[in-house]
Amino acid sequence: MDTPYQLLWLSCEAEPALADRFFLPEFRGQLPFLIEGPAPAAGTAAGSLREEDLLKGILTGLAEHDHAGRLTLRATDQATLLEALEILRQGYSFEDLEQLVIEVSGDLRSRYGVRPSCAALSTGVLLAPTSGKLKADLILDQWAIAQLASDDPSAFLLRILELFADLDPGHVPAPTMEICTYFALAARHALGDFSEEGSLEEFLVARVVEVVLHPQLKTKVQAIITAEQAGQRLDLGTLHVE
């Protein structure tokens, strides 16, 4: 069972000691903290919150949707939040931003579930748009969230296709590229994206046949082909693989 958590934005104007505590003197905006349990009592945040709480808060809170629904970096206090992120990266001795996001998102996923790890990876992709590893991990999280969607999962499936289109196989471990390729195929099938004659065959030849080699995945690919030929649509549960 996932551990309950909350993303808490705290004002450094109300608690100036908080800015000093996290090496941001004179900052009077808000800092995000991902915490378990209740919010700290007024005046106690600087003494009770940790660097880890701020790091996870920045990664899960920095990416947000703009008025047009596009994912973008939070504009308010962005420079300061990025400064804090860099201070924390150096403090935790992560080699680079990619390594930081991969490690932290993995910890978030194992403790709290896929939603905060997806948020952290979304931030990571915005900050390091050429990272194939971050895009690949985000594809896997988007598929997991699509399965959890209580209504229409199409936004998550479309995001998978957007990420996959920019994925360079040379920068992704082969097993990860294989499962990402399968999920891209499954997403296109679930979205009804193979209605044009020959489009399925074209995608299979161009992206799937030489990449998806695991027996279980090949069986799933064949099931999609069979369903497409019969004019049927498999649900996400049937399409899923562990």
N, C-alpha and C positions, 0 to 999 in steps of 0.2 A: 504493500500500500504506500502511495506517495506521501511524503511528509508535507503537511500544510505550510504555506509560506505567504508572504505579502511583500509587494514592492512599495516602499515607503519613501516619499519625497519630504525631506526636512529642510526648513528654512534656516540658513545661516545668519539671517538678520535677527531672527528670534533667539537663536543660540550661537552667538559669535564664536564660542569655544569650539564648536564643531568644525569650523573652517580652519582654525589653528591646528586642531587635532590631526587633520588630514592634509597638512602642508599647503593650505590655500589661504594664507593671510589676506585679510581685507575683502575676501569674497563674501557677498551677502545674498547670493541667490540660493537655489535649492540643490541639495545633493540627494541622489537616490540610493537607497539601501534595500537589499533583499534580505529579509529576516524571517525567522521562525518565531511564532508566538506573538504576544501583543507589542505594540509600539512602546518604546521607553517613555517613562514619565518625563514631563517637561523639565528641562534643565539637566537631565541625566544622560542625554544621547552621547555626548563627547566621551563620557567615561565608560559607556556600555557597548558601543558599536565598534566593530573591528574593520580592519582594512579589507578583509575578505567580503564582508557585507557590502562595502562600497564598491568593490570590484564587480561583484555579481550584480549589484544594482545598476551600475553604469552600463554593463553589457546587455542587461535585459530591458533597460529603460531608455537607451539612447536612440533606438530605431522606433519610428512612429509613422503613421500614415498621414499624408498631407490632405488638404481639402479635396483633392482629386482622387484620393484613395491610393496614391503611390507611396511606397515605402521610402522614407528619407530619414536623415539624421535630425534629431531634435534641434531646432534652431536656437531656442532659449538657452543661454549660457553654454553653447556648444564648445567654444574655445576652452573654457575652464574645465568642462567635463573631459575633454580630450587630454588636457594637461594632466588632470588627475589620473586618467587611465595610463598615461605614459609613466607617471611617477610610480604607480602600482606595478606596471610591467617590469620596470627596473628593480623595484623593491623585491618582487617575487622571483627575479632572475630568469624571466622567460626570454628566450632568444629573440623572438620577434612577436608581432601581433598575432600572426597565424597560430603559432604554438600556444599562446595565451588563450585564444578563443577556443581552440580545439580542447585544451585541458579543462578549461572552466565549463564549457558547454557539456562535456562528458560528465563532469561532477554534478552539474545541475540536473542532467537527465537521470542519472542514477539515483539521486536523492528526491527530486521533486516531480519527475516526469518530463514529458517531451515538450510541453509548452514553453517553459523558461529557457530550455536549451535551444529551441527554435528561435526565440527572441534574441538570444545571445549570438547565434549564428547569423541571423539577419543583420545585426549590427556589424558583425565581423565581415560579411560580404560587402557591406557598404564602405567599410574602412579599408578593406583589402580586396578590391574587385577582381584582381587577377588570380586569386587563390582558388585553385581547383579543389583542394581538400575541403575548404570551407563550403564551397558550393555543393560538393558531393554529400557532405554531412547534412547540409540543409535540405537537399532532396529527400534524404531518408527521413528526416524529421517532418517534412511537409507531407510525405505519404502517411506517416503515423498520425498526424493531426487530421488529415482527410478522413481517416478511418474513424476518428473520434467525433467528427462533425455531426451534430444532431440534425442539421438540415442539409443544405446544398454544399457538397464538398468541392464544387468546380473551381473556386478561387484557389484552393490549395493545389489542385491538379494542374491548373494553368501555370502556377508558379513553378511547379516541377518542370514543365516543358520550357519555361523561360530560362531556368537555371541550366537545364540540360543542353539547350542550344548553344550555351557559352562554355560548355565543359570540354576541356582539352584532355583527351585520354593520356597524354604524355605526362600529366601532372597529377594523376589520380592512381592509386594502387589498383592493379588489375581486378581483384575480387570486388572492390568497391565500385569500380566502373561497370562491372558486370551487373550488379544489382541495381545500380542507377539506370542503366540502359533498359533493364527489364521494367522498372517502375515507370520510365518514360513511355514505353510501349503500352503498359497497362493503363497509364493516365490517358493517353490518346484514345485507347479503346473505350474507356469509361466515359470520355467526353463525346464519343461519337465522331471522332476526328478522321475516321477512315472511310467517309461516305463517298469520296471521289474514287472512281474506278482506278485501280492500280496503285493507290497511295499506300496501302498496307504492304504490298509486295516491294514497293520502292523503299520504304522505311526499313523493312526487314533486311534487304540486301545492303543498304547503305550503312545501317547502324547496328543491326542486331546479330546477324548470322555469325559473324566472326568474333563477336564479343561474348555473347551469352552461350556458355558451354556447359554449365553445371546441369546435371540430369534433371533435377527438380525444376529449375528455371526453364529448361527446354520443354518439359512437359507442360508448364504453364503457358509458354509461348504457343505451343500447339493448340492448347485449349482456346486461346484467343483467336487463332486462325480459324479454328472450327466454328466458333461462335460468330465471327465476322462473315464467314461463308453462309451461315444459316440465318443471317440477319438478326442475331441475338446480341444482347448486352449482358456481360457478366457483372455481378456486383463486386464491390471492393473486398468484401470478405472472401469471395471465391478467388479473386485475383491476388490476394495477399500471400506473401511468403515470409517466414521468420528469418 
